[in-house]
Structure formats: structure tokens, C-alpha cells
Amino acid sequence: MSRSARSILPLLRSLLLGAATASSMALSAGIVAGCADENDPETHVKRLDDPATVTPSVNRLVQFFEDAMTRDNKDRNGPTVKPLLDKIIEPMTQRCVAGDLDERTNSKLIKFISDTRDPRGDACLIKALKDYKPESTEEDVRWAVRGLGAMKSEKAAEPLMAVFTKLQHGKPKGSTISRDVHDAMIEINSKSWEDGLITMLGRPINDPKDVTTMRNELFWQITAAELLGWQRSEKAVVPLLKVVLSPIKADAAATAILALTKIGKPAIQPAIQLLQGEHKELIEYSKVENLKAAGDKPSAEQKKAAETAHVAAAALVLATIGRQESVQPLLSALEKAEDVPRAIIARELTKVPKTPETLAAFQAAYEKTPASLEMPPAGLNARVMLAEAAGNFFDASLVPWLVKTGLEARGEEDDVAQIRDVSLQTALKLMKPDQVADVDRLANTRTSGGGTVGKSMEKEIKLAKDLLNGCGTKVDCYVGKLGDPASQAKETQFQGIKAAYMTGVLGSPDVRQQIIDALPKVSNAAVRFVSVSVIDSLSPKGDAEVATKLQKIVDEGEASKDPEKISGNAPFKTVIYRLTARAQ
């Protein structure tokens, strides 16, 4: 062996030994890594900072959470879920806020943190709002606002408002999240939004034919009106009245009126000034908006209508709020009004606290109304509208008058037939046992077709008479009939409707609690509507305690996620707001 070969051998041995040692160390490290507990969340938390393992780690940690939720029956504070969140929510939030994730992983992380409803994760959800790109990241925003809304996160107020103002409800992707954004706005409803919402409410809609812009503006303004109502913003009263006055914003008017009802007493004086022609700013605004809605060449009739359109709008607002101080201004306005405005004011009188003066004024206005007068925009006969509204008084003294005016109706055949039909329907609802014979006179009146007015209502007439024979003048009996199975069935629901009207005709404020107690058995929407209307009628001065009880029913319906219950409770909301407004 040469000298050079001998000198190389130790070097080769050294290199080979080093390689073997390195290989052994690598193998040992692999064994150690392989020994990490894959079922321990901490293992995957440690891997969140490694770009090579972050995606599988997020997926595994989300799976841990979902499994824990299943074990704890969806209880986020359960014995399995809560300790898990204590370990993973903060590092996962930090990973979300740091960014640099692929789109799919980032979205999964946002959805997970939203599902946890854990305030420690709100920074991630807020980041999703700040990163919002219209027509691109809507799905991330959907999950972010659901979580932030459920947590009522005040920290989210500013970025949520930014999303709201950018959201394009009139575009395909924007429309898919508008409900979620709206709901989160309602849940958080920061007072810091007040001025911005008022500004938004005042924006004009210059071209109603631009459908996308129209849809966007109505979404923004309807939501703004609702939020300002819940804030009871006194600063918003005049802007909300402007929404009611604008025919172009008609789709937002109902929400604006309910907002004014929630605001209550502070809205009364401006509305009275408007009714009486004293609020110059609002009157001028009403004229301009009505003429704009009429088009480039308004007719003489449209110009005349624009001059007085504010009267009907003010009456509608005042009556919906329903406070006692609205009564006298409405009566005064009724005396001066003609035709359509007079009919509208008369209809609205049925919503305010009843007095002998309101009853008499309503009857006088009805009798002055031509049998052929039609109400815009749908063309409903004005007397038909008023004959139906008369039931809102829950006063049987109107029955002989309904019969008399129905029998004496003169005019076009179709108009007279409609007036008599609706007069009979209302008389059936209000009549007491000693008025049956009087109502029969109208029911048995011959029609031009050879039949009788009551021919199409034979079933309702029988149900009403049977109920009167069974209950007489006993209020408790009628309350008991509200929850009767026959009162819920479509074919025999008039029994329940009649029973509800009789609780209003015969009842006193004491009966309100009995009605509330009966409501769990009342599934028929029409019977529920009349029942809650009776509570409203029997509360002329409002009642915060009764409003709270009704709100509890509404909340329980919402929590049940039952569409029928939610729909059946819809009329309760207006009554709740009115009871609260009257009690202020």
C-alpha cells in the first residue's frame, strides 16, 4: 500500500463516520418528530407559524373544534369546547391577522373564528371587514359579520360601517350578504353612526329608472331608518319625515314611520306642524318630491295633489305613533280636508285613542265621501276602505250605522256591492247578541244579480251567530274561544276572528293579560293579528309592561326559527312600539 493511500484511509473513515453520525442524527430527529402527539391541539398550534404546515394545522384545529362542539351539543361554553378554545383561539387569531395565507385557508380560518363567537377572535373578523373588496370577498364578510353581530362587538363599529357603505345591494354578490350585514348593523347599532346615517337618509334618488342605484339607495336608507329608530334619534325626526313625504322613496316609508313610532314623543310636534301647514321646510320638500315623481309634465290634478300631499303623510305618522295629543290636530285637519286626504285622515283616526269625538268625526267623514272615490295608487274604493277600518274602533255602537249606510249606498253597481259587502263583514265582527236582527236586514238585502248581500258569507254569518249564542256577553268565554282548535282552522277561522273582536267590544284593560295568556294556543295568523290589535285598542295611554310581555313572545318566536311563528308575530312589533311611545 502506498504512502498516499495509507494517509487517505483515515480521512475516508472520518468522512464515513461523520456521514453515518449525521444520518443517525437525522433519523433520530425524525423519530422524535414522529413521536409528536397528532391528537394534541398544542402540536398543531406550534405548526401554525410554519408555511409548510399552516394549512393542514388550520384544518386539523378546526376539526378539533367541530368534534368538540358535537360532543358538547353545540355549547360553546361546554366542558370540551371551552378548554380547547382557551388553547387555540388566540394563536389562530394571530395567524389570521398576520395574513400571508392562501385564500381558501384564510376563509376557513375566518369561518372558524366566527363560529366560536369568542371575543378573543374579533381582530381576525375585523380584519376581514377591512379587507372587503366588493364583488370578491363577500363570503369572508358574511362569516365575519355573523360573528361580530352575535358578539355585539363595538370594536367592529367603524369597519362595519365602511362595509355597509361600500356594499352594492344592487349587484349579484353584494345582494347575497346584504341581509347578514343588515342584521349585524342592527345588533351593534353604534351611536357613533348617527350623523352618517342621517346624511345617508337624506340622499336624493334622482333617477328611479336606474335599478341598480335605486336598489342600493333603498337598502342603505331603509337600514339607516331602522337603525335611527332603534337609537331613538331625535336628530333624525325631520329626515325620517322627508322619507315618508317622498313618493320616490315609497318603499322606505313604512320603515321610516316605524322608526318615528319608536322615537315616539319627540316626533309628535314636527308631525303636527306638518299637518297644520306650519313646517315650511317639510311642506316645500313634499311639493318638490311629489312633482318630481309626477314626471316632466305634471297635470293640473297632480299639481293640486302635490300641494296637499303632506297632510295625509303627517296624519299617517301621527296616528301610527298613536299618542293622545295627536287626536285634536287630526280632528281639526279632518274638518278642512277634502276627498282623498279626508278619507286618509278618517282611516287614521281609527288608530288613535277612541273618544266620542273621533267616532262622530269618522262617521261624518265617511258620509261625505263619494261612493265612487278611489284611493291612489291602487284604486281601492274609499268607502270600502273606511267601512273595513271602522272595525278598528272595536265599538258595537257602529253596527246600526254600518247597516244603515250600507242599505242607503247609491252609485255604480260595483261600488255599491263592494260597500255593502264590507259593511256587512265589519258589522258581523262587531255585533252583539241584541244586534243580530239589524245585521240580518243588510245580509238579506237583494242584490242586482238576484241573490242577497250575505249569500257569499253564509258560513261566517252562521259562525258569528253560533258564537254569540254560546258566549252572549261573557268576555271570558270569548277569550277561551281564541285558542279553540276550530278558531285556528282555515275553514272556521271566522269563529276566532269574531271572538277576538268581541274581547275588544266587551273587554276592559284587565282582559289584556288574559289575551296574552291565550296566545300560545292561537296559531291562526288572522286571529293573532286581531288579538294583538285588541291589546293596542285597550291601551290608550300605552303600557311598557305589556309591551315587554309582547316582546318576549316575539323574541321566543325568533329564537324558535319557526317561519310560521315569526310571521304570525310580525304585527306585534308595531303594537309594541306604539305601547312604548304612548307610555313615554
C-alpha positions in Angstrom: 0.0 0.0 0.0 1.4 3.3 -1.0 2.0 6.0 1.5 -0.6 8.3 -0.1 -3.2 5.5 0.2 -2.4 5.0 3.8 -2.9 8.7 4.5 -6.3 8.8 2.7 -7.8 5.8 4.6 -8.2 7.7 8.0 -9.7 10.6 6.2 -12.3 8.3 4.4 -13.1 6.6 7.7 -13.6 10.0 9.3 -15.9 11.2 6.5 -17.9 8.0 6.5 -18.2 8.1 10.3 -19.4 11.7 10.1 -21.9 10.9 7.4 -23.2 8.0 9.5 -23.4 10.2 12.5 -25.3 12.8 10.6 -27.6 10.2 9.1 -28.1 8.8 12.6 -28.9 12.3 14.0 -31.4 12.9 11.1 -33.1 9.6 11.8 -33.2 10.3 15.5 -34.8 13.7 14.8 -37.3 12.1 12.5 -38.2 9.6 15.2 -38.6 12.5 17.8 -40.8 14.4 15.3 -42.7 11.3 14.6 -43.4 11.0 18.3 -45.3 14.3 18.5 -48.9 13.6 19.5 -51.1 14.4 16.5 -54.2 14.3 18.7 -52.9 17.1 20.9 -54.0 20.6 19.7 -50.8 22.1 21.0 -48.9 20.1 18.4 -50.8 21.8 15.6 -50.7 25.2 17.3 -46.9 25.1 17.1 -47.0 24.4 13.4 -49.2 27.4 12.6 -46.1 29.6 12.0 -44.5 27.2 9.5 -45.6 28.0 5.9 -45.2 24.3 5.1 -47.6 23.1 7.8 -50.0 26.0 8.4 -52.8 24.8 6.1 -53.0 21.2 7.5 -52.7 22.6 11.0 -55.6 25.0 10.5 -57.7 22.2 9.1 -56.9 19.9 12.0 -57.6 22.5 14.6 -60.9 23.4 13.0 -61.7 19.6 13.1 -60.9 19.6 16.8 -63.4 22.4 17.4 -66.1 20.8 15.3 -65.7 17.5 17.1 -65.8 19.2 20.5 -69.0 21.1 19.5 -70.6 17.8 18.6 -69.6 16.3 22.0 -70.9 19.3 23.9 -74.2 19.6 21.9 -73.2 22.9 20.3 -72.5 24.5 23.6 -69.5 26.9 23.1 -69.0 27.0 26.9 -69.2 23.2 27.2 -66.6 21.2 29.1 -64.8 20.1 25.9 -65.2 23.2 23.8 -64.1 25.9 26.3 -60.7 24.4 27.3 -60.0 23.7 23.6 -60.7 27.4 22.7 -58.5 28.6 25.6 -55.6 26.8 23.8 -56.3 27.6 20.2 -58.3 30.8 19.7 -55.6 33.3 20.3 -52.8 31.7 18.2 -55.3 31.1 15.4 -56.4 34.7 15.6 -52.8 35.9 15.4 -52.2 33.7 12.4 -55.3 35.2 10.7 -54.2 38.8 11.5 -50.7 38.1 10.3 -52.0 37.3 6.8 -49.9 35.6 4.1 -52.4 32.7 3.9 -53.8 31.2 0.7 -57.4 32.3 0.0 -59.0 29.0 1.0 -57.2 28.7 4.3 -57.9 32.3 5.2 -61.6 31.8 4.5 -61.7 28.7 6.6 -60.0 30.4 9.5 -62.4 33.4 9.3 -65.4 31.0 9.3 -64.0 29.0 12.3 -63.4 32.1 14.4 -66.9 33.4 13.5 -68.4 30.1 14.6 -66.6 30.3 18.0 -68.4 33.5 18.9 -65.3 34.2 21.1 -64.4 37.9 21.6 -60.7 36.9 21.6 -61.1 36.3 17.9 -62.7 39.6 16.9 -59.4 41.0 15.5 -59.5 38.4 12.7 -63.1 39.2 11.9 -62.5 42.9 11.9 -59.5 42.4 9.5 -61.9 40.6 7.1 -64.1 43.7 7.2 -61.2 46.0 6.5 -60.1 43.7 3.6 -63.5 43.8 2.0 -63.4 44.0 -1.8 -66.9 44.3 -3.3 -67.9 41.5 -5.7 -64.9 39.5 -4.4 -64.7 38.7 -0.7 -68.4 38.6 0.2 -68.2 35.1 1.7 -65.5 36.2 4.2 -67.6 39.3 5.1 -70.7 37.1 5.6 -68.9 35.0 8.3 -67.2 38.0 9.9 -70.4 40.0 10.3 -72.3 37.0 11.6 -69.7 36.5 14.4 -69.3 40.2 15.2 -73.0 40.8 15.2 -73.7 37.9 17.6 -71.0 39.2 19.9 -72.3 42.8 19.6 -68.7 43.9 19.1 -68.4 47.7 19.5 -64.8 47.4 18.2 -66.3 46.5 14.8 -68.4 49.6 14.5 -66.1 51.6 12.2 -65.1 48.8 9.8 -68.7 47.5 9.7 -70.0 50.9 8.7 -67.3 51.0 6.0 -68.5 47.7 4.6 -72.1 48.9 4.8 -71.4 52.0 2.7 -69.4 50.0 0.1 -71.8 47.1 -0.2 -73.6 47.1 -3.5 -77.0 45.5 -2.8 -78.0 46.1 -6.5 -75.2 43.8 -7.7 -75.3 39.9 -7.6 -72.6 39.2 -5.0 -73.5 42.2 -2.8 -77.1 41.1 -2.6 -76.1 37.8 -1.1 -74.7 39.4 2.1 -76.9 42.4 2.5 -79.1 40.6 5.0 -76.2 39.5 7.1 -74.7 43.0 7.1 -78.1 44.5 7.9 -78.5 42.1 10.9 -75.0 42.8 12.2 -75.7 46.6 12.0 -78.9 46.1 14.0 -77.1 44.1 16.6 -74.3 46.5 17.1 -76.0 49.8 16.2 -73.3 52.2 17.4 -74.3 55.6 18.4 -71.2 56.8 16.6 -73.1 56.1 13.3 -75.9 58.6 14.0 -74.7 61.5 11.9 -73.6 59.3 9.0 -76.9 57.5 8.9 -78.8 60.8 8.9 -76.7 62.0 6.0 -77.4 58.8 4.1 -81.1 59.1 4.8 -81.2 62.5 3.1 -79.5 61.4 -0.2 -81.8 62.0 -3.2 -82.8 59.4 -5.6 -82.6 61.3 -8.9 -83.3 58.5 -11.4 -85.7 55.8 -10.2 -85.2 54.0 -13.5 -81.6 53.2 -12.7 -82.5 49.9 -11.0 -79.0 49.2 -9.5 -78.7 52.6 -7.9 -82.3 52.5 -6.7 -81.7 49.1 -5.0 -78.5 50.3 -3.4 -80.1 53.5 -2.1 -83.2 51.8 -0.8 -81.0 49.2 1.0 -78.9 51.9 2.6 -81.8 54.2 3.5 -84.2 51.6 4.8 -81.4 50.2 7.0 -80.4 53.7 8.2 -84.1 54.5 9.1 -84.4 51.3 11.1 -81.1 51.9 13.0 -82.1 55.5 13.8 -85.4 54.3 15.0 -83.8 51.9 17.4 -81.4 54.7 18.5 -84.5 56.9 19.1 -82.6 59.6 17.4 -84.3 63.0 17.9 -82.0 64.5 15.3 -83.4 62.0 12.7 -87.1 63.1 13.1 -87.2 65.6 10.2 -85.0 63.4 7.8 -87.3 60.5 8.5 -90.4 62.6 7.8 -88.8 63.5 4.5 -88.6 59.9 3.6 -92.3 59.5 4.3 -93.1 62.5 2.2 -91.2 61.4 -0.9 -93.1 59.2 -3.3 -89.8 58.2 -4.9 -88.8 56.6 -1.6 -92.2 54.9 -1.0 -90.5 51.5 -0.4 -88.7 53.0 2.6 -91.8 54.9 4.0 -93.1 52.1 6.2 -89.7 51.6 7.9 -89.4 55.4 8.4 -92.9 55.5 10.0 -92.0 52.7 12.4 -88.7 54.5 13.2 -90.7 57.6 14.1 -93.0 55.4 16.2 -90.0 54.1 18.1 -88.7 57.6 18.7 -92.2 58.4 20.0 -92.9 61.7 21.7 -90.1 63.8 20.1 -91.6 63.1 16.7 -95.1 64.4 17.6 -94.6 68.2 17.4 -92.8 68.3 14.0 -95.5 66.0 12.6 -98.3 68.2 14.0 -96.6 71.3 12.5 -96.5 69.5 9.1 -100.2 68.5 9.4 -101.2 72.1 10.2 -99.1 73.6 7.4 -96.6 75.3 9.7 -93.4 73.3 8.9 -92.3 75.2 5.8 -89.2 73.2 5.1 -91.1 69.9 5.0 -94.0 71.3 3.1 -91.8 72.6 0.3 -89.8 69.3 0.2 -93.1 67.4 -0.1 -94.2 69.6 -3.1 -90.9 69.2 -4.9 -90.7 65.4 -4.4 -94.3 64.8 -5.5 -93.9 66.9 -8.6 -90.6 65.1 -9.4 -92.5 61.8 -9.1 -95.2 63.1 -11.5 -92.7 63.4 -14.3 -91.6 66.2 -16.6 -95.1 67.4 -17.4 -97.3 67.1 -14.3 -101.1 67.5 -14.9 -103.1 70.2 -13.1 -104.6 67.4 -10.9 -101.1 66.2 -10.0 -100.0 69.7 -9.2 -103.0 70.2 -6.9 -102.3 66.8 -5.2 -98.7 67.9 -4.6 -99.9 70.9 -2.7 -101.7 68.8 0.0 -99.8 65.5 -0.1 -98.1 66.4 3.2 -101.4 66.3 5.1 -102.1 62.6 4.6 -98.4 61.7 5.3 -98.5 63.7 8.6 -101.8 62.0 9.6 -100.3 58.6 8.9 -97.3 59.3 11.1 -99.3 60.8 14.0 -101.9 58.0 14.0 -99.3 55.3 13.9 -97.5 56.7 16.9 -101.0 56.9 18.4 -100.4 59.3 21.3 -103.3 61.2 22.8 -102.0 64.7 21.7 -102.4 63.6 18.1 -106.2 63.4 18.4 -107.2 67.1 18.3 -104.8 68.1 15.4 -106.2 65.2 13.4 -109.8 66.2 14.1 -109.0 69.8 13.1 -107.3 68.7 9.9 -110.2 66.4 9.0 -112.6 69.3 9.0 -110.6 71.2 6.4 -109.7 68.2 4.2 -111.5 67.1 1.1 -111.9 63.7 -0.7 -108.6 61.6 -0.7 -106.9 63.5 2.2 -110.1 63.4 4.2 -110.5 59.7 3.7 -107.0 59.0 4.8 -107.3 61.1 7.9 -110.6 59.4 8.8 -108.9 56.0 8.4 -106.1 57.0 10.6 -108.5 58.2 13.3 -109.3 54.6 14.0 -105.7 54.1 15.3 -105.6 56.8 18.0 -107.2 56.6 21.4 -111.0 56.4 20.9 -113.3 59.2 22.0 -116.9 60.1 21.2 -115.4 62.9 19.1 -113.3 60.6 17.0 -116.2 58.2 16.4 -118.5 61.1 15.3 -115.8 62.6 13.1 -115.1 59.3 11.4 -118.8 58.7 10.6 -119.2 62.3 9.3 -116.2 61.9 7.0 -117.4 58.6 5.7 -120.8 60.1 4.8 -119.1 63.0 3.0 -117.0 60.5 0.9 -118.4 59.9 -2.6 -119.3 56.3 -3.2 -117.1 56.4 -6.3 -114.0 57.9 -4.8 -110.9 55.8 -5.4 -107.7 55.9 -3.3 -104.3 56.1 -5.1 -102.3 54.3 -6.1 -104.2 51.0 -6.2 -107.7 52.5 -6.9 -109.4 51.0 -3.8 -112.9 52.4 -3.2 -112.6 54.9 -0.3 -115.8 53.9 1.4 -114.8 50.3 1.3 -111.5 51.2 2.9 -113.3 53.2 5.7 -116.0 50.5 6.3 -113.3 48.0 6.9 -111.3 50.4 9.1 -114.4 51.0 11.3 -113.7 47.7 12.9 -110.6 49.1 14.5 -112.7 51.1 16.9 -114.0 47.8 18.5 -117.3 49.6 19.1 -120.6 47.8 18.6 -122.4 51.2 18.6 -121.3 51.5 15.0 -123.3 48.4 13.9 -126.7 50.1 13.3 -124.8 52.9 11.4 -122.9 50.4 9.2 -126.2 48.7 8.4 -127.9 52.0 7.6 -125.2 53.4 5.4 -124.8 50.1 3.7 -128.5 50.0 2.8 -128.5 53.6 1.7 -125.4 53.3 -0.5 -126.0 54.7 -4.0 -123.9 54.8 -7.1 -122.3 52.5 -9.6 -123.4 48.9 -9.1 -119.9 47.5 -8.5 -119.2 50.3 -5.9 -122.4 49.7 -4.1 -121.9 46.0 -4.0 -118.4 46.3 -2.5 -119.6 48.9 0.1 -122.4 46.6 1.2 -120.2 43.5 1.4 -117.5 45.1 3.5 -120.1 46.9 5.7 -121.7 43.5 6.4 -118.3 41.9 7.2 -117.5 44.7 9.7 -120.9 44.6 11.3 -120.6 40.8 11.7 -117.3 41.3 13.6 -118.7 44.0 15.9 -122.3 42.9 16.5 -123.6 42.0 20.0 -126.4 39.4 20.5 -129.1 42.1 20.5 -127.9 43.4 17.1 -128.3 40.2 15.1 -131.7 41.1 13.6 -130.4 44.5 12.5 -127.4 42.9 10.7 -129.8 40.4 9.1 -131.5 43.3 7.4 -128.3 44.1 5.5 -127.4 40.4 4.9 -130.9 39.7 3.4 -130.9 42.7 1.1 -131.4 41.7 -2.5 -128.6 42.3 -5.0 -129.0 43.3 -8.6 -128.0 39.7 -9.5 -130.9 38.2 -7.7 -129.1 37.0 -4.7 -128.6 38.6 -1.3 -125.7 40.6 0.2 -125.0 37.9 2.7 -125.1 35.0 0.2 -121.3 34.7 -0.1 -120.9 35.0 3.7 -123.4 32.4 4.9 -120.6 30.4 6.7 -119.3 33.5 8.5 -122.9 34.5 9.5 -123.6 31.1 11.0 -120.3 31.0 12.9 -120.9 34.5 14.3 -124.4 33.7 15.4 -123.4 30.4 17.0 -120.6 32.1 18.9 -122.9 34.8 20.1 -125.5 32.2 21.2 -122.8 30.3 23.1 -121.0 33.2 24.8 -123.5 36.1 25.0 -121.8 39.0 26.6 -119.3 37.0 28.7 -115.8 38.2 27.9 -114.1 35.1 29.4 -116.0 32.9 27.1 -114.7 34.8 24.0 -111.1 34.7 25.3 -111.5 31.0 25.8 -112.6 30.6 22.1 -109.4 32.3 20.9 -107.4 29.2 21.4 -110.1 26.8 20.3 -108.9 24.4 17.6 -111.8 25.5 15.4 -110.6 29.1 15.6 -107.3 28.0 14.1 -108.6 26.0 11.1 -108.9 27.9 7.9 -112.5 26.8 7.2 -113.7 28.0 10.6 -111.2 30.8 11.5 -114.0 33.4 11.5 -115.0 32.0 14.9 -111.6 33.1 16.3 -111.7 36.4 14.4 -115.2 37.1 15.8 -114.1 36.0 19.3 -111.2 38.4 19.2 -113.4 41.3 18.1 -115.8 40.6 20.9 -113.0 40.8 23.5 -112.3 44.3 22.2 -116.0 45.2 22.1 -116.8 43.9 25.6 -113.4 43.9 27.3 -111.6 46.3 29.6 -107.8 46.8 30.1 -107.9 43.8 32.5 -108.6 41.4 29.7 -105.2 42.2 28.0 -103.4 39.7 30.3 -106.0 37.0 29.5 -105.3 37.5 25.8 -101.6 37.3 26.3 -102.1 34.1 28.3 -104.2 32.7 25.5 -101.8 33.5 22.6 -99.7 30.3 22.9 -102.7 28.4 21.7 -103.5 30.8 18.9 -101.7 29.7 15.7 -104.0 31.3 13.2 -102.3 34.5 11.9 -105.6 36.4 11.4 -106.7 35.6 14.9 -103.4 36.6 16.4 -103.5 39.9 14.5 -106.9 40.9 15.8 -106.0 39.7 19.3 -102.9 42.0 19.5 -104.9 44.8 17.9 -107.4 44.5 20.8 -104.5 44.8 23.3 -103.5 48.0 21.4 -107.1 49.4 21.5 -107.4 48.7 25.2 -104.1 50.6 26.0 -104.9 54.2 25.1 -102.1 55.5 27.4 -99.7 52.8 26.5 -98.2 50.2 28.8 -94.4 49.4 28.9 -95.1 46.2 30.9 -97.5 44.8 28.3 -95.0 45.9 25.6 -92.3 43.9 27.3 -94.5 40.8 27.5 -95.4 41.0 23.8 -91.7 41.5 23.0 -90.9 38.3 24.9 -93.4 36.4 22.6 -91.7 37.9 19.6 -88.2 37.0 20.9 -89.3 33.4 21.6 -90.7 33.2 18.1 -87.4 34.4 16.6 -85.4 32.0 18.7 -87.5 29.1 17.5 -86.6 29.7 13.9 -90.1 28.7 13.0 -91.2 30.7 10.0 -94.9 30.4 10.9 -94.3 31.7 14.4 -92.1 34.6 13.2 -94.7 35.5 10.5 -97.6 35.3 13.0 -95.8 37.6 15.4 -95.0 40.3 12.8 -98.0 42.5 13.7 -96.9 42.5 17.3 -93.9 44.8 16.6 -96.0 47.9 15.6 -98.2 47.4 18.7 -95.1 47.1 20.9 -93.6 50.4 19.6 -97.0 52.2 20.0 -97.5 51.0 23.5 -94.0 52.2 24.4 -94.4 55.5 22.6 -97.7 56.2 24.4 -96.2 55.4 27.7 -93.3 58.0 27.3 
